[in-house]
Amino acid sequence: MPEPTNQKSLKCIIVDDERGAHLVLQHYVSQIDRLELVGSCENALEAINLMHNIRVDLVFLDINMPQMTGFEMLSTLKQKPLVIFTTAYSDYALESYSYDVVDYLLKPIQFTRFLRAVDKAFYHFGLGLPDKTVNTPPSAQYETSIVIRVDGDWMRLETEEIKYAQSWGNYVKIFTDSQTYLTALTLSELDQRLPASQFVRVHKSYLVAIKRITRISGNALLINEVSLPIGLTYRRELIEQFK
């Protein structure tokens, strides 16, 4: 992932072989002041050539394209920009996270879901939330729930209920006020699916809801009576988010 910078906006491109997808994404990008669209490419090779000539911070990238897929395109890049996959196929979701992407959007893409993904990209660059959006009240900017699989069943979990999550091998324990859920996700995958403005990684094994933190003391934090460790590499980011 690119390192945070002092720049004011992100230069982005769209890579997709469908004209309709370009129109939707171009409209969405135009609603956000800190996104600057610098190119629209119909295939991966065109995008690679473009990136050799101009700076690109963020790519909205389709996966299933002729000649070269989105995955193949990323494998050719020595220095990769931030990537948000935009695809009609859910089958690629698990494979996509091995490429360390920001997010994975399924078509048709809703504007609120698009905003959530872009927020994560801004967060990587230290830019915070977008300045303005059009016809979107703050309360509608993010999805308020995630879908997880528990004991073979799919269930919807409200993000407001989540206190913290703990890595458990190839699983994650999600702790809420009422109970604990064990689901087949990695902590990094869960982190990608939750709003970056509401949740923060505090340790290689823990992800917490910022507003649930009651106290930070030394190398530990408290969520009511529960004490969780703070990893050294995460401490500075945690303090900034907590303030």
N, C-alpha and C positions, 0 to 999 in steps of 0.2 A: 504494500500500500504506500502511496505517496506520503511524505512527511508534511505536517501542518506548516502553513506559510502565512505571510502577512497580506496576501492578496485579498481583494475585496469581493471577487466573484469567481465562479468556476466556468471554464471554457468547456463546452460539451459538444458531442456529436451524436447523431442517430445513425445506427447501422441496421438496416432492415430491408428485405426484398419486397415488402408489401407497401404500396403507396398509401393505403389507408392508415397504416401504423405511423407513417411519417406525419400525416396530417394531425392525428391525435396528439402525438408527442410534441410536435412543433407548437401546437396550441397550448399544451400544458407548460412547456418551457417558457413560453412568452408571458405567462402569468407570474413568473418568479423573477424578481429583480436581480438576484445574485447568480442566476444562470445565464450564460451567454452562449447561444447556439452558433458554432463556427463551422458546421458542416453537416450535410445529410447525405449518407452514402447508401447505395443500393446493394452493395456486396462487401465482403470482408477485404478483398484486395484493394478496392477503392479506399477503404478506411485506413488500411496500413500505409498506403502511399500518402494519404493526407496527413497522417500522424508523423511521417518523416519530415514534413515541411512546416507544421505549426504545432504549438503546444496544445495538448488536449488533456484536461484534468479528469473528465468524466465521460464514459461511453454508455449510451443506452443501446444494448447489443442484443439482437435476435440470435437464437441458437441454430435453428434449422433453416439454413440458407444453402442455395446451390453452390457448387464448386468448392466452397470452404465454409465449414460451420463456425459458429461463434467460439466454440471450444478450440478448434484448430487455429483460429485467428489468434487467440490469447497465447497459445503455446509457441507462436512465432515471435512474440514480443519480448525483448530483453528487459525493457522498462515498461511496466504495465500501468496504465491510468486506473482510476477507480472505475468499476464496472457495475452497472445495474442490468441484469438480464431481463429482456422483455420477450416473452414467448407464449405460444398458445398451448404448450405441452407441459404438463406437470411432471412427466416422467423424468425430466432432467434435473429436478430440484436437488436431489441428494448429490449428484455428480458436480453440480455447479459450485457447491460450497468448497470443493477441493481446490477451486481456483481463487479462493479468498475474495469472493465478490461482495459488494455492499448489500445487494438485495436481489430478489428473484420475483419479478412481476408477471402474473398470468393475464393474458389478454382474454376478454376486453379489460383494459386497465382503468380502474376508477381513479378520479382525481385525488381523493383522500388517500388512497393507497400509494399513489405516485408521490404525494407530499411526504409521506412517512419515509419512503425510500430516499428521497432527496435530502431530508433532514439528516439521515445517517451519513450521507456524503459530505454535507456541510460540517458535520461533527468531526469527521476525520481531518478536515482542513482548519478546524477551529473557528468556523464562521458563524456558528449558532444557527438560529432559525431563519427562514426566508423573511425578508422585510415585509413584503406585501403579497397577498393572493387576491384573486378576484372572486367575489360572490361566495366566499367560503368563511363562515364564522369560525373563530378559534376552536370552539368546542367540536367542530366537525372535521378538524384537520387530520385526525388520526383514527385508525380503527381501534375500537375499545375492547377487542377480544382476540384470542387466538384459538385455533383448533388443535388439540393434541389427542394422541391415542393412548388410552389407559385400559389395560387388561383386555385388549382386543377390540375395544369399543372407541369410537370417535366422540369427543365431547368438546364443547365450547367453554373456554375459561375466560372470564373477564380479567383484563389486565389490572384493574383496580384491586382485585382480590389478592394479587401476588405480592408476598412480602419479600421473598428471596428464593433463589434456586441454587442447588448444589450439584456439582458434577458427580456422577456415580458410574464410572466406567464409560460404557457406550450409552448410558442413560442419564437422565436428569431428574432429581427430586425437586418438585416445585412446592413450596410451602405457602399456604394461604392461612387466613384466620381460622378456618373451620377444619381443614385436613391437609394431608400431604399426598401429592400425586407423583407416580413414577412413570416416566414416558420415554420412549426410544428416540431421544435426541441427544446431541452433544450440547455442551453449554454454549459453544460458539454459534451453533445453529439457532438456539433459543435467543441468544443475544441479537442475532440478525433480525429476528422476527418481532422483537419488542422495540418500542420507541426509544431512541437514544437519549431523548430529553427527559425520560422518566426512569430509566434503568441504567445502572453503571456497573461495570466489572470491577470488583474490589480485590480479587485474588484469582489465581488460575482455576480455582475450584468453586468460586462464588460470584453470583450476579445478584444485585439487590435493587429494590425499589427505593429511589432516592428519598422520597417523602416519608418512607417508613423508618429511616435512620433516626434514632433519638439521641445518639451521642457517639462521638469519635474520641477515643482515648488511646494514645500511643499507637500500637500496631493492631488495634482491635476496634470494632464498632459495635454498637448495641442497637438491636431492634427489639424494643421493650426489654425483656429479660434475657434475650438470646444474644450471645457474644459470638461474633464472626471475625476471623483473621483478615488483616489487610496486607496484601502483597506489596513489597517495597516499590515495584515498578508501577503499581496502580495508585499509590497514595496521593501523589500530587493531583492527578486527575480527579480523584474522589473528593479531595478538599475543595477544589474549584467548583465541582458540581454541587457540593453540599452547601456552599455559601449562599 
